Amino acid sequence: MSYSGFVVKVKDIKPIEGADKLNTCRVFDSTVVVDKTVNENDLYIYFPTDGQLSKEYCEYNNLVRKKDENGNNIGGFLDPDKRNIKAIKLRGERSDGLVMPLESLDYISKHLKDTLVVGDQITILDGQEICKKYIPRTKVRATGNAPTKRQKRKANEFPLFEEHRDTEQLDYNVDNFKAGELITLTLKMHGTSGRTAFLPSAGKNKIEHFIFKLFPRYRYVTGTRRVVLQQFETDGYYGDNAFRAKYHRLLEGKLKKGETIYYEIVGWVNDTTPIMAQGNNKKVNDKEFTKTYGETTTFSYGCKQGENQIYVYRMTMTTPDGEVIEYPWSLVKRRCEEMGINHVMELDRFIYTTKEDLYERVNKWLDIPDPIGKTHVAEGVVARLEDKPIFTAFKKKGFYFKVLEGLIKDEAIAPDLEESQEGE
């Protein structure tokens, strides 16, 4: 999944009561706290939440925390090692991202700022990395059964078993929506991805490959976001993948030849381990948030401790020659009903008119109790463009979910599985 900074102009600058040196402004659909020098005429670089700035960029712009010999802070506010950008509450205001002047790139070249225009995306300039997606990798998940060595990758028995396409951010892709298009909003859920298919096998060896080419044999296959599972009772990210096995068995005999089903698994791995790391709500620094959700967040989605559930968000049909046909959302729902399984909650369905109407429909589902779990904050919304030949959808997460997600990344044993596989 990509991450970049954006060249932008800010808008809607407003003072913060009691803060002489700070204002708020709007960038895309986010509020950001900035200093008083930021104005609506100049160009700036906006770094969204969940990014990591390069060491060189931070050093030049004095962005990381450091102290002088007397213990006084003489640097910025970023962690010196992580250098990650988080959604935070500052002086009681939401701050979702970081705004920097174009001059912050002068250490690379003082002429760069003259070549950049609104809409440019920044990751690497003149061969130097500026930013990337933040993925903490310093610890191992404490399951008691962590793998001690990387398993040897086997030949691909299922070459037609496609990975799910990444879902990009709504805010940076809103121009993809055209008047008259049918849009479906669905609930975004905080779990681990799974996929199961009934596809022709290429065989596990040369003999099988030759036979199955003449006489195709369909088999069921299950995988994580990136990995095809050869077996379930083996070391994995959660110690083992046994909790996935029941959904493999559940779907056996229910899929049509060529169907692939993509789903989110939510709840618990076992009696002691939640699928997604828990969060300390007190560190969100919002009394009303803690009052609403308690001191700890567990993304249970109504599952009792030790239980889990799946919610389908996509289905495809793959022809024998490898053509992938995307199921429309209406067919996804019908197939789920026929198989007796859940699909992600549909929130709204409408014809696109304007960006303002789209955001009004999306934003009312953000920063509210999750409509399924109710005991934790909703992650966000996925806006799906219907009648497209390939899966086309964009996500938007709620501010308070992003605050909590940043805290979890700082404190959790390991990043979630989705992010640990992005670097593979």
C-alpha positions in Angstrom: 0.0 0.0 0.0 1.5 3.3 -1.1 2.2 6.4 1.0 3.4 9.8 0.0 3.4 13.4 0.9 1.3 15.8 -1.2 2.0 19.4 -2.4 -1.0 21.4 -1.3 -2.5 24.7 -0.5 -4.2 24.9 2.9 -7.6 26.5 3.5 -10.0 27.6 6.3 -7.2 28.8 8.7 -8.7 29.5 12.1 -7.1 30.6 15.4 -7.0 28.3 18.4 -8.3 29.9 21.5 -5.5 30.4 24.1 -2.8 29.4 21.7 -0.8 32.4 20.5 1.4 30.5 18.1 -1.0 28.0 16.6 -3.9 27.8 14.1 -5.9 25.1 12.5 -6.3 24.6 8.8 -8.0 22.2 6.4 -6.1 19.9 4.0 -8.1 17.6 1.8 -10.9 16.6 4.3 -8.6 16.8 7.4 -8.0 19.3 10.2 -4.3 20.0 10.9 -2.7 22.2 13.7 -0.1 24.5 12.2 2.0 27.5 13.3 0.9 31.1 12.6 3.2 31.4 9.6 1.2 29.0 7.5 -1.0 30.9 5.0 -3.5 30.2 2.3 -1.3 31.6 -0.6 1.9 29.5 -0.4 2.4 25.9 -1.3 3.2 23.3 1.4 3.9 19.6 1.8 1.2 17.7 3.6 2.3 14.4 5.2 -0.8 12.3 6.1 -1.1 10.2 9.3 0.6 6.8 9.3 3.8 7.9 7.5 7.4 7.8 8.5 9.8 10.6 7.6 13.4 10.0 6.6 16.1 10.6 9.1 17.8 13.2 6.9 14.5 15.1 6.4 13.9 15.2 10.1 17.5 16.2 11.0 17.5 19.1 8.5 14.1 20.4 9.8 14.8 19.7 13.5 11.6 17.6 13.8 12.7 14.9 16.4 12.8 15.2 20.1 16.2 16.1 21.6 17.4 17.8 24.8 20.3 20.1 25.6 22.7 19.6 28.5 20.1 21.0 30.9 17.3 18.7 29.8 15.4 21.3 27.9 13.8 20.2 24.6 15.5 21.9 21.7 14.0 19.7 19.0 10.6 18.8 17.6 7.9 16.4 18.7 8.6 13.2 16.6 10.1 10.1 18.1 13.8 10.0 17.1 13.7 6.3 16.0 10.2 5.9 14.7 9.8 9.4 13.1 6.1 8.5 12.5 3.2 10.9 12.0 0.2 10.2 14.2 -3.3 11.7 14.5 -3.3 13.6 17.9 -5.3 16.1 19.9 -3.4 19.3 20.4 -4.7 22.2 22.5 -8.1 20.4 22.3 -8.1 20.5 18.5 -7.8 17.6 16.1 -4.5 17.4 14.2 -4.5 14.8 11.4 -1.1 14.9 9.6 1.8 17.3 9.3 2.1 20.5 7.2 5.6 21.6 6.2 7.0 24.4 4.0 8.6 23.6 0.6 11.8 25.0 2.0 12.0 21.9 4.1 13.5 20.3 1.0 16.3 22.8 0.6 18.9 20.3 2.0 18.4 18.3 -1.3 18.2 21.3 -3.6 17.2 24.9 -3.2 15.6 24.8 -6.6 13.2 21.9 -5.9 10.5 24.2 -4.5 10.4 26.0 -7.9 9.5 22.8 -9.7 6.7 21.5 -7.5 3.0 22.2 -8.2 -0.3 21.4 -6.3 -1.1 17.7 -6.6 2.5 16.5 -6.8 3.2 13.4 -4.7 6.4 13.2 -2.8 8.2 10.0 -1.7 11.7 10.1 -3.3 13.3 13.3 -4.7 16.6 13.3 -6.5 17.2 9.8 -5.3 16.7 10.6 -1.6 13.8 9.1 0.3 11.6 11.7 2.0 8.8 9.5 3.5 7.3 6.1 3.4 4.5 4.2 5.1 5.2 3.5 8.8 5.4 -0.2 9.6 6.9 -1.0 13.1 9.0 -4.1 12.9 11.0 -4.2 16.1 9.2 -6.9 18.1 7.7 -10.3 17.7 4.1 -11.1 18.5 4.0 -12.9 21.9 2.0 -16.0 20.9 4.4 -18.6 22.4 4.7 -20.3 19.0 6.5 -17.7 16.8 8.3 -19.2 13.9 12.0 -19.7 14.4 12.9 -19.7 10.7 11.3 -18.7 7.4 9.7 -21.6 5.6 10.9 -22.3 2.1 8.6 -20.9 -0.4 6.9 -23.7 -2.4 5.9 -23.7 -6.1 2.6 -21.9 -6.8 0.0 -24.7 -7.0 -2.8 -22.1 -7.6 -1.5 -19.5 -10.2 -5.1 -18.1 -10.6 -5.5 -17.4 -6.9 -5.3 -13.6 -6.9 -4.4 -11.4 -3.9 -6.9 -8.7 -3.0 -6.3 -5.3 -4.5 -5.2 -2.6 -2.1 -7.8 0.0 -1.1 -6.4 3.5 -1.5 -7.5 6.6 0.5 -10.7 8.4 -0.4 -9.4 11.8 0.3 -6.7 11.6 -2.4 -8.8 9.9 -5.0 -12.1 11.8 -4.9 -11.7 13.0 -8.4 -12.2 9.4 -9.6 -15.9 9.8 -8.8 -18.1 11.0 -11.7 -21.6 12.4 -11.7 -24.2 9.7 -12.3 -22.1 6.8 -11.0 -23.6 4.3 -8.5 -21.8 4.4 -5.2 -22.2 1.9 -2.3 -20.8 2.7 1.2 -19.9 -0.3 3.3 -18.5 -0.5 6.8 -14.7 -0.9 7.1 -13.8 -3.5 9.7 -10.6 -3.8 11.7 -9.6 -7.5 11.4 -7.3 -9.7 9.4 -7.9 -10.5 5.7 -8.7 -13.9 4.3 -9.4 -15.3 0.9 -10.7 -18.7 -0.2 -11.3 -20.0 -3.7 -12.3 -23.0 -5.7 -9.8 -23.0 -8.6 -8.0 -25.3 -10.9 -4.8 -26.7 -9.4 -1.6 -26.6 -11.3 -0.3 -29.6 -9.3 2.4 -30.0 -6.7 4.9 -31.6 -9.1 5.7 -32.0 -12.8 3.6 -35.1 -13.1 0.5 -33.6 -11.6 1.1 -30.4 -13.6 1.0 -32.4 -16.8 -2.1 -34.4 -15.8 -4.1 -31.4 -14.5 -3.3 -29.5 -17.7 -5.0 -32.2 -19.7 -7.7 -32.9 -17.1 -8.2 -29.8 -14.9 -8.9 -30.6 -11.2 -10.5 -28.0 -9.0 -9.4 -27.7 -5.4 -10.2 -25.4 -2.5 -7.4 -23.0 -1.4 -7.2 -20.5 1.4 -4.7 -17.7 2.1 -4.0 -14.6 4.1 -3.6 -11.2 2.3 -0.4 -12.3 0.6 0.4 -15.9 1.6 -1.2 -19.1 0.3 -1.6 -21.5 3.2 -0.2 -24.9 2.6 -1.5 -26.1 6.0 -3.2 -24.5 9.0 -1.6 -26.2 12.0 1.7 -24.6 11.6 3.7 -21.6 12.9 2.3 -18.3 11.7 1.8 -14.7 12.6 -0.6 -15.7 15.4 1.3 -18.8 16.5 -0.6 -20.9 14.0 -3.4 -20.4 11.5 -5.8 -22.9 13.0 -8.5 -20.3 13.5 -8.6 -19.8 9.7 -9.2 -23.5 9.1 -12.9 -23.4 10.1 -13.6 -20.9 7.4 -11.8 -23.0 4.8 -14.0 -25.9 5.9 -17.1 -23.7 6.1 -16.7 -22.6 2.4 -15.9 -26.1 1.1 -18.7 -27.3 -1.1 -20.3 -23.8 -1.3 -18.2 -22.0 -3.9 -18.8 -22.4 -7.6 -16.0 -23.4 -9.9 -13.8 -20.3 -10.3 -15.2 -18.3 -7.4 -12.8 -16.5 -5.0 -14.2 -14.9 -1.9 -12.4 -12.2 0.1 -13.3 -11.6 3.7 -12.3 -10.0 7.0 -11.9 -12.2 10.1 -12.7 -10.3 13.3 -12.8 -11.1 17.0 -10.4 -13.5 18.7 -7.8 -15.9 17.6 -8.3 -18.0 20.8 -9.4 -17.6 24.4 -6.6 -15.2 25.2 -5.5 -13.4 22.0 -7.6 -10.9 20.1 -7.1 -10.8 16.3 -6.2 -7.1 16.4 -4.2 -5.6 19.2 -6.0 -3.8 22.0 -5.8 -0.1 22.7 -5.4 2.0 25.8 -8.3 4.5 25.5 -7.0 6.7 28.3 -4.1 7.7 26.1 -6.4 9.1 23.5 -6.5 12.1 25.8 -10.3 12.6 25.5 -12.5 12.1 28.5 -15.6 11.7 26.4 -14.0 9.0 24.4 -13.0 7.1 27.5 -16.5 7.6 29.0 -18.1 6.2 25.8 -15.7 3.2 25.2 -14.1 2.4 28.6 -10.4 2.3 29.4 -9.5 -0.4 26.8 -10.6 -1.1 23.3 -10.9 -4.6 22.0 -12.1 -4.8 18.4 -14.5 -7.7 19.1 -17.4 -6.8 16.7 -19.8 -8.5 19.1 -17.7 -11.7 19.3 -17.4 -13.3 22.8 -13.9 -13.9 24.0 -12.4 -16.8 22.1 -14.8 -16.5 19.2 -14.4 -14.9 15.7 -16.5 -14.3 12.6 -16.0 -13.5 8.9 -17.5 -10.7 6.9 -17.2 -10.9 3.1 -16.4 -7.7 1.2 -15.6 -9.0 -2.4 -16.1 -11.9 -4.7 -14.8 -12.7 -8.2 -15.2 -15.4 -10.9 -12.0 -16.6 -12.6 -12.4 -18.3 -16.0 -10.1 -21.2 -16.9 -8.0 -18.9 -19.0 -7.4 -16.6 -16.1 -9.9 -13.7 -16.8 -11.2 -12.3 -13.5 -14.8 -11.1 -13.5 -15.8 -8.8 -10.7 -19.0 -9.6 -8.9 -21.2 -6.5 -8.4 -22.1 -5.8 -4.8 -25.7 -7.0 -5.3 -24.4 -10.4 -6.4 -21.9 -10.5 -3.5 -24.8 -10.0 -1.1 -26.9 -12.7 -2.9 -24.2 -15.3 -2.9 -23.5 -14.6 0.8 -27.2 -15.2 1.6 -27.1 -18.4 -0.5 -24.0 -19.7 1.5 -25.3 -18.5 4.9 -22.4 -16.2 5.6 -22.0 -12.5 6.6 -21.1 -9.7 4.3 -19.8 -6.3 5.5 -22.6 -4.0 6.5 -24.1 -1.8 3.7 -24.4 1.8 5.0 -25.7 3.7 2.0 -26.3 3.3 -1.8 -26.7 6.4 -4.0 -26.0 8.1 -7.3 -22.9 10.4 -7.1 -23.6 14.1 -7.5 -21.0 16.2 -5.8 -17.9 15.8 -3.6 -19.7 17.6 -0.8 -22.6 15.2 -0.9 -20.2 12.2 -0.9 -18.4 13.5 2.2 -21.6 14.3 4.0 -22.7 10.7 3.5 -19.3 9.3 4.5 -18.5 11.5 7.5 -21.7 10.7 9.4 -20.4 7.1 9.8 -17.0 8.2 11.3 -16.1 8.7 15.0 -19.2 6.8 16.1 -19.7 3.5 18.0 -19.2 0.6 15.5 -22.7 -0.4 14.4 -21.9 -4.1 14.8 -19.6 -4.1 17.9 -21.0 -1.0 19.6 -18.4 -1.3 22.4 -15.6 0.2 20.3 -15.2 3.1 17.8 -15.9 2.4 14.2 -12.8 2.1 11.9 -14.3 3.8 8.9 -16.1 3.6 5.6 -15.3 2.1 2.2 -16.8 3.9 -0.9 -17.3 1.4 -3.7 -17.7 2.5 -7.3 -20.1 0.0 -8.9 -20.2 -1.2 -12.5 -16.4 -1.2 -12.8 -14.5 -4.0 -14.6 -12.1 -4.3 -11.6 -12.6 -3.7 -7.9 -12.6 0.0 -7.4 -13.1 1.3 -3.8 -11.6 3.9 -1.5 -11.4 4.0 2.3 -11.7 6.7 4.9 -10.9 6.1 8.5 -12.3 8.1 11.5 -10.1 10.5 13.3 -10.4 8.8 16.7 -9.7 5.4 15.2 -6.5 6.8 13.7 -5.5 8.3 17.1 -6.1 4.9 18.7 -4.4 3.1 15.8 -1.3 5.2 16.3 -1.2 4.5 20.0 -1.6 0.7 19.3 1.3 0.8 16.9 3.5 2.4 19.5 2.7 -0.1 22.2 1.6 -3.3 20.5 3.8 -6.5 20.4 3.8 -6.3 16.6 2.1 -4.6 13.7 -1.1 -6.2 12.4 -0.8 -8.9 9.8 -2.0 -6.7 7.0 1.0 -4.3 7.5 3.6 -7.0 8.2 2.9 -8.4 4.8 3.0 -5.2 2.9 6.8 -5.3 2.9 7.0 -8.8 1.5 
